[in-house]
Amino acid sequence: MHNLALCITNRCPLRCSFCCVPPGPGDLDEAIIDRVVADVVSERQKWRSVGFTGGEPLVRVDTVCRAGTTLAKNGIPWGVTTGLGWCSSHDRALKVATRLLNARMTTLNVSIDPSHFEHLKNSAYRSFLREMALGELRLTISCTLFEGQEMSDEDITAMTGLKGAGVTIQRHYVAKVGFARERNDCSSSKFNFAESRCPMRNELTLSIWPDGAVYPCCSTYVVNKEKNLIVGNVHSQSINRIADDAERDAFLSFIRRAGFSSLIAGFGDELGEIERVFQDYPQDTCHLCAKISSTVDLKKLRHAIVKKGFQVANGREATSFNPPLGASSRPEQLDRMVWHERTEPLGEPSDSGAVSVTTIKMAEPDFTQAF
């Protein structure tokens, strides 16, 4: 099962200094939203949850509630991520809260930072948060910080008026993207090769943006920036078809199942001068993925992965990846998908139709001294 994030607008009344996607014009078409929701409902077994993001999604509260009601009626959990900038009065705060709860929203994520409430003109947001906290939903306060900043639980409670066992507090440190690209006080964490698999190892979080482009994750390093990682567009494809394609994408499958250490060790020729990727040492797997996708020929890399296949040992368990036999019915996508290219057999097909492949031993390289 996968998750879906619908960025329904680029518009936002706030101008937070940490914003990874600076706001601007652009809405996802109503008809496209309705079709995506219908597609999700038609194959609900594929989807764990749907989230509405932006921009500020609650500047389109009518759209959110209409789509959310349809999802809830079909047993699909849904939620919203908000910066609260839409909350202009106590009356509006209570009306929006009532509508969201009546539409059976199950999760609310509130994004804040130490300067956040300077952008809010009044304390109406407290009425909204208090009302939402009375509902049966998961409420998370996501606090974004620059390097050296701290916000205690008491600070966050004082800002939001929320406390108690029903509220989860998360802290994140700003990445050098969006408004923060030129700042020197972003996170200084460094990538750890000891755990190098993509965080989306068990399920994808597909992100749809206002232009209809679909990314395989919600990483701030990737979404709306690295066009090479776009896996489809809902203007021309079903989100269910895109999800199936993304699940079988050669590059995505490898980094999710084997990890970046194995990718670098096993496909050095295709990656070229790996020093280019590490000129600005990556902070985490998402940062590394974005750097690879912007500096490496992904078409060439995907073909290499399809041609070789792989079987790697990852700790206590072995992860196998065997491209299925059979020619593609969609040759126009030959450059991207695992199963779109017939490979030379490396062994006899198994009962399931998969090819037995020669084991490729993937070492764990130590880059800590090299760059």
C-alpha positions in Angstrom: 0.0 0.0 0.0 1.1 3.5 -0.7 0.3 7.1 0.4 -0.7 10.0 -1.8 0.1 13.6 -1.2 -2.1 16.1 -3.3 -0.5 19.5 -3.5 -3.6 21.3 -4.6 -2.2 24.8 -4.7 1.0 26.8 -4.7 -0.8 29.7 -3.0 0.0 30.6 0.6 -0.6 33.7 2.6 2.6 33.1 4.7 6.2 33.7 3.8 8.1 31.5 6.2 11.8 31.8 6.1 12.3 28.1 5.9 9.8 27.3 3.2 11.1 24.6 0.8 8.8 25.5 -2.0 8.3 29.3 -2.2 4.6 30.1 -2.8 3.2 31.4 -6.0 0.2 31.1 -8.4 -1.1 27.7 -9.6 -3.9 25.3 -8.5 -4.4 21.7 -9.4 -7.6 21.5 -11.6 -10.8 20.6 -9.8 -11.6 18.0 -12.5 -8.1 16.4 -12.0 -8.6 16.2 -8.3 -12.0 14.6 -8.7 -10.5 12.0 -11.1 -7.6 11.2 -8.9 -9.9 10.7 -5.9 -12.2 8.4 -8.1 -9.1 6.5 -9.2 -8.0 6.0 -5.6 -11.4 4.8 -4.6 -11.6 2.4 -7.5 -8.4 0.6 -6.3 -8.5 1.4 -2.7 -6.4 -1.6 -1.8 -3.4 0.3 -3.2 -3.7 3.3 -0.9 -3.1 3.6 2.8 -3.9 7.3 3.1 -4.3 10.6 1.2 -3.0 14.0 2.3 -3.8 17.5 1.1 -0.8 19.9 1.0 0.4 23.1 -0.6 1.1 25.9 -0.5 -1.7 26.2 1.9 -4.4 23.7 1.1 -7.1 25.3 3.3 -7.3 28.3 1.0 -9.3 25.7 -1.0 -11.3 24.3 1.9 -14.4 23.6 -0.3 -12.2 21.3 -2.5 -10.6 19.6 0.4 -13.9 18.9 2.2 -15.6 17.6 -1.0 -12.7 15.3 -1.9 -12.2 14.2 1.8 -15.8 13.3 2.2 -15.6 11.0 -0.8 -12.5 9.3 0.6 -14.0 8.9 4.1 -17.2 7.3 2.7 -15.0 4.7 1.0 -12.9 4.0 4.1 -9.7 5.8 3.0 -8.0 7.9 5.8 -7.2 11.5 4.8 -5.6 14.5 6.3 -4.3 18.0 5.8 -1.0 19.9 6.4 -1.5 23.5 7.2 0.5 26.6 8.2 -2.7 28.3 9.6 -2.2 31.4 7.5 -5.7 31.2 6.2 -7.1 31.6 9.7 -8.3 35.2 9.6 -11.0 35.2 12.4 -12.4 33.2 15.2 -15.6 32.7 13.2 -13.8 31.4 10.2 -11.6 29.2 12.4 -14.6 27.5 13.9 -16.5 27.1 10.6 -13.5 25.5 8.9 -12.9 23.2 11.8 -16.5 22.0 11.8 -16.4 21.3 8.1 -13.2 19.3 8.3 -14.5 17.2 11.2 -17.8 16.6 9.5 -15.9 15.4 6.5 -14.3 12.9 8.8 -10.7 14.0 8.5 -8.4 11.6 10.3 -5.0 13.5 10.5 -4.0 17.1 11.0 -0.4 18.3 10.6 0.4 21.8 11.7 3.6 23.3 10.5 5.3 26.0 12.7 8.7 27.5 13.4 10.0 30.0 16.0 9.1 33.0 13.8 5.9 31.5 12.4 3.3 33.3 14.5 4.7 36.7 13.5 2.9 36.1 10.2 -0.4 35.4 11.9 -2.5 38.6 12.4 -4.5 37.3 15.4 -4.9 34.4 17.7 -7.9 32.9 15.8 -5.7 29.9 14.9 -6.0 28.8 18.6 -9.8 28.5 18.2 -9.2 26.2 15.2 -6.6 24.0 17.0 -8.7 23.7 20.1 -11.7 22.6 18.1 -9.7 20.1 16.0 -8.2 18.7 19.2 -11.7 17.7 20.4 -12.2 15.5 17.3 -11.1 11.9 16.9 -8.0 12.5 14.8 -4.2 12.3 15.0 -2.8 15.8 15.5 0.9 16.5 14.9 2.8 19.8 15.5 5.7 19.8 13.0 8.3 22.3 14.2 11.0 23.4 11.7 14.2 24.8 13.1 17.4 26.3 11.9 20.7 25.0 13.2 21.2 26.2 16.8 17.5 27.0 17.4 15.5 25.1 19.9 11.9 24.9 20.9 10.9 23.0 24.0 7.6 21.3 24.4 6.6 24.1 26.7 7.4 26.7 24.0 5.3 24.8 21.4 2.4 24.5 23.9 2.5 28.2 24.6 2.4 29.0 20.9 -0.4 26.6 19.9 -2.4 26.3 23.1 -2.2 22.5 22.6 -1.0 19.9 25.1 -1.8 16.4 26.1 -1.4 12.8 25.1 -3.3 13.3 21.9 -0.8 15.7 20.4 2.5 14.6 18.8 5.4 17.0 18.5 8.0 16.5 15.8 11.2 18.6 15.1 12.9 19.0 11.8 16.0 21.0 10.8 15.9 23.2 7.7 17.5 21.9 4.5 19.2 24.2 2.0 16.3 24.4 -0.4 13.7 27.0 -1.3 13.9 30.2 0.7 16.7 28.7 2.8 19.0 27.9 -0.1 21.5 30.7 0.6 21.4 30.5 4.4 24.3 29.3 6.4 22.3 28.1 9.4 20.7 25.0 7.9 21.2 21.5 9.2 24.8 20.4 9.2 24.0 16.7 9.5 25.9 14.3 7.2 24.8 11.2 5.4 25.5 7.9 7.2 26.2 5.0 4.9 25.4 2.5 7.6 21.7 2.8 6.7 21.6 3.9 3.1 18.2 2.7 1.8 15.6 5.1 0.7 13.1 5.9 3.5 10.3 4.8 1.1 11.5 1.2 1.4 8.1 -0.3 2.3 5.7 2.0 0.6 5.9 5.1 -1.6 4.4 8.5 -0.9 3.5 9.7 -4.3 3.2 13.5 -4.6 1.0 15.2 -7.2 1.8 18.9 -7.8 -0.4 21.7 -9.3 1.0 21.1 -12.8 0.0 17.4 -12.5 3.5 16.1 -12.2 3.9 13.1 -9.9 7.0 12.5 -7.8 7.7 9.2 -6.1 8.2 10.8 -2.6 7.6 13.9 -0.6 11.3 14.9 -0.1 11.9 18.6 -0.1 15.1 17.9 -2.0 13.3 16.2 -4.8 9.7 17.4 -5.2 9.2 20.3 -7.7 13.0 20.3 -8.4 14.4 17.1 -9.8 12.5 16.6 -13.0 14.4 13.4 -13.8 12.5 11.7 -10.9 9.0 12.5 -12.2 7.1 9.2 -12.6 4.1 10.5 -14.5 1.5 13.2 -14.9 -2.2 12.9 -13.8 -3.3 15.0 -16.8 -2.6 12.0 -19.0 -2.4 9.0 -16.8 -4.3 7.3 -14.0 -2.7 7.7 -10.6 -3.1 3.9 -10.2 -1.1 3.2 -13.4 1.6 5.7 -12.2 1.8 4.0 -8.8 2.3 0.6 -10.5 5.0 2.1 -12.8 6.8 3.7 -9.9 6.7 0.5 -7.9 8.6 -1.2 -10.7 11.0 1.7 -11.6 14.5 0.2 -11.8 16.3 3.1 -10.0 13.7 3.5 -7.3 13.4 -0.3 -6.7 17.2 -0.5 -6.2 17.6 2.3 -3.8 14.5 1.2 -1.8 15.6 -2.5 -1.6 19.4 -2.4 -1.7 20.4 1.1 -0.9 22.8 3.8 -2.2 25.9 2.1 -0.9 25.2 -0.9 -3.1 24.3 1.4 -6.0 27.6 3.1 -5.8 29.6 -0.1 -5.3 27.8 -2.0 -8.1 27.3 0.7 -10.8 30.4 2.9 -10.6 30.7 3.0 -14.4 27.2 4.3 -14.8 27.5 6.8 -12.0 30.7 8.2 -13.5 32.9 10.5 -11.4 31.2 10.0 -8.0 33.2 12.9 -6.6 30.8 15.2 -8.4 28.0 13.9 -6.2 30.0 14.4 -3.0 31.4 17.9 -3.8 28.7 19.2 -1.4 28.5 16.2 1.1 24.9 15.0 1.3 23.0 15.4 4.5 20.8 12.3 4.1 19.5 9.7 1.6 17.0 12.2 0.2 19.7 14.8 -0.5 21.9 12.1 -2.0 19.1 10.9 -4.3 18.5 14.4 -5.5 22.2 14.9 -6.2 22.5 11.6 -8.1 19.4 12.4 -10.2 20.7 15.8 -11.2 24.3 14.7 -12.1 23.9 11.1 -13.4 22.3 9.8 -16.6 19.4 8.0 -15.0 18.3 6.4 -18.3 21.7 4.7 -18.6 21.6 3.7 -15.0 18.2 2.2 -15.2 19.2 0.2 -18.3 22.2 -1.1 -16.4 20.1 -2.2 -13.4 17.7 -4.0 -15.7 20.4 -5.7 -17.6 22.3 -6.9 -14.5 19.5 -7.6 -12.1 20.8 -7.9 -8.5 20.8 -10.0 -5.4 22.4 -8.4 -2.4 22.9 -9.3 1.2 21.6 -6.6 3.5 22.4 -7.5 7.1 20.6 -10.6 8.1 18.3 -10.9 5.1 18.9 -11.2 1.3 17.0 -8.9 -1.0 16.4 -10.2 -4.5 15.4 -8.2 -7.5 14.8 -10.2 -10.7 13.3 -8.4 -13.8 10.4 -10.4 -15.2 10.6 -11.8 -18.7 8.5 -10.5 -21.5 8.6 -7.6 -24.0 7.1 -4.3 -23.2 3.6 -3.4 -24.4 4.7 0.3 -23.8 8.0 0.8 -25.6 7.7 4.6 -25.2 8.7 4.1 -21.5 11.6 1.7 -22.2 14.0 4.1 -20.6 12.4 4.0 -17.2 10.7 0.8 -16.2 12.2 -2.4 -15.0 9.9 -4.7 -16.9 10.0 -2.7 -20.2 13.2 -4.3 -21.5 13.8 -7.9 -22.3 17.0 -9.0 -20.6 19.5 -11.7 -21.6 18.7 -14.7 -19.4 21.2 -15.3 -16.7 19.7 -18.6 -15.7 16.6 -20.7 -16.1 13.2 -18.9 -15.4 11.6 -19.9 -12.2 8.0 -21.1 -11.8 7.0 -17.5 -11.2 8.6 -16.4 -14.5 11.5 -14.5 -12.9 15.0 -15.0 -14.1 17.6 -16.5 -11.8 20.4 -14.0 -11.6 24.1 -14.2 -10.7 24.8 -12.8 -7.3 26.5 -9.5 -7.4 28.4 -8.8 -4.2 27.9 -5.3 -3.1 30.5 -3.9 -0.7 29.7 -1.1 1.8 32.2 1.6 0.7 33.7 4.0 3.2 33.5 7.6 1.8 34.1 9.3 5.0 37.9 9.7 4.3 37.6 10.2 0.5 35.8 13.6 0.3 
